[in-house]
Amino acid sequence: MELLITALGLYALGTLAIIWPKRLELAAHYTAMWLATGASLMVLWVACQFLGQAGWGMPIYNDTIWQLGRYSLALDSWSAAFLLIIGLSGAAVSIYGIGYGRGYLGSRIRQLAGLWNLFIESMVMVVLAGDAFTFILAWEVMALVSFLLVNHESEKKQVVHAAYQYMVMTHIGTAAILIAFYILGGGAASFAFRDLAHSELTLPLQHLAFGCAFAGFALKSGLMPLHVWLPNAHPAAPSHVSALMSGVMLKVAVYGFGRFVFEFIGAEVLGYGLVVMVIGLLSAFLGVLYASMEKDMKRILAYSSVENMGIIFAAFGCGMVLTALGHSRLAMVAFTAVLVHSVAHSLMKCLLFMSAGSVMHATGTRNIEKLGALAEKMPWTAAFTLVGSMSLASLPLTAGLAGEWLTLQSMMTLAFQAASTEMRLLVIFAFVLLGLTGALALGCFVRLYGVAFLGRRRSGLVLKAHEMPFSMLLGMGIEAVAIIVVGIMPAPFVNMMRTVLVTDGEAMPGGNFLGIWWDGGQSVALFSPWLILLLAGVLIALLCAALISRKIVVTQDVTWNCGTEPTRRQQYTATGFSKPLRRAFDFILKPRRERVFLQREHAYFGRKLQYNLQIPDQFTDRLYRPVQHVLIRSAEILRKLQQGSVRLYIGYTMLAMVVVLLWGAM
């Protein structure tokens, strides 16, 4: 495990870029990003080596890496699975950041590069923590550094607002996790994870510990209704920071929640699993619904992260329910789906945030309404974005489908094992929401890719677009290749993730060259990308043969448009594309429409109109704003007590002393 210590040392060296002289800021940037890349590759190597040794099992600590008093670092297979995510995405995005970060030359680039290393190191430390003290310390460093990274462009007012909103929300989550640790520690010999695993709690305290832990990790994961920071923080941060926050940091929250469930609290209480599953399903559906309405490329991806984290937690909840019903072996398909989809989402979300950064770097805008025809100007970026979009839409031959297929199999398993009508109705509800989520995700990313990269340009901003430097393309290419490899050959990857959870070789799901299968239902279910590829090849061959035999001649002409030639303005806009969906779910979205008359030269014609459409976040409007108003009014009342008068403050002190004396005399 010396390699992990070396990696942590390299991250620490990269952090020192903050104190480099300003005249060497570009050298500091390059040095820090290469150190982050090398350290991440070391972390990836250790994770792959550890996971490649089958039979380690969960949740036994197999190797203590470092110990200093009560602080310790340790590694087990659950940690290794998330080190894989950090190492792979950390290396790819760091390579991308070498070129992308040059755009911040003269704008605190040394701080950006140094904090980048500290951010990755803090996530590694969270995953390796062997006790509550180390975990909370690393978690707080991760929160603080990510706040500073989000706030990097602090000269922009909206960035400062988003950063401080994120800071407040993440500290609320940290407070909840602290309470959960304190409750567990009260029934254990120490705060070491080995001892917390044997914590003895009464049932009310166990419920409170689970509730606090789930609230804290759900907030960090962006589950609804605790998601409000996420659509604001990700667009505010530099794009490579957004990639790491969405692709990796959200998975660290999954790691923490899994540690609590598997090791500290357990999944034997049926209500725990039901709560996690239902909140996950609602987050998945509502997240992709809001993503389909957005025009800002990074806000689309942010809401998509809410969707995918919802899918991950829905699978987690399903596994917890199966465990509570006494089907621990069958629950493995759900927990395997959690790990598989966590890795897949890390790959595809890092890729698309890097793509969004490339588009913004080339055109100066993230508004997809002002883009179009970028595939001609940026062919490599367009190809990589297509791979990521297909994966997020869960299309065959991409990594995104493997995790969702396993999630659906876990739901089907629960349906077959459900002993009550209510549980079967819940599974039907789950299938409806997952089906709607999948359909909406497909429409969302067809919309994003079609409007931004296809068609004709919608503004002059596209004219200045250009392809990205090699380092940025290499970072995106690594993620795209990984998505395709996992999508075509999912079995080795699924088998590796399965060994995180079980120690016997007979456990399912399994897989081989053909694909992956599951036998938890009434019959064996098989997902085989190779059979899909073969079927697609046969259909394409038959279609080509039919076209050749008929000697069809294809001619190009202007699209018929009622006798006029179509213009760019007559293309589908992103808003127009999503209008049927907006009308169908109008009762949820509550859109705000505004019509502005810019010119009133004539009563019936010749007027210029401007239409404004806003899709407010209902949780913000109906939950957080009322709470904010109550807090502000409370602060105004308390402010009356602070008059700046020394005599008044002395009076407060005397009153407090009298109350204490009376209390002591009682």
Secondary structure by P-SEA (a helix, b strand, c coil): caaaaaaaaaaaaaaccccccccaaaaaaaaaaaaaaaaaaaaaaaaaaaaaccccccccccccccccccccccccaaaaaaaaaaaaaaaaaaaaaccccccccccaaaaaaaaaaaaaaaaaaaaacccaaaaaaaaaaaaaaaaaaaacccccaaaaaaaaaaaaaaaaaaaaaaaaaaaaaaacccccaaaaaaccccaaaaaaaaaaaaaaaaaaacccccccccccccccccaaaaaaaaacaaaaaaaaaaaaaacccccccaaaaaaaaaaaaaaaaaaaaaaaacccaaaaaaaaaaaaaaaaaaaaaaaaaaaaacccccaaaaaaaaaaaaaaaaaaaaaaaaaaaaaaaaccccccccccccccccaaaaaaaaaaaaaaacccccaaaaaaaaaaaaaaaaaaacccaaaaaaaaaaaaaaaaaaaaaaaaaaaaaaacccccccccccccbbbbcaaaaaaaaaaaaaaaaaaacaaaaaaaaaaaccccccccccccccbbbbccccbbbbbbaaaaaaaaaaaaaaaaaaaaaabbbbbbbccccccccccccccccccccaaaaaaaaccccbbbbbbbbcccccccccbbbbbbbbbccccccccaaaaaaaaaaaaaaaaaaccccaaaaaaaaaaaaaaaaaaaac
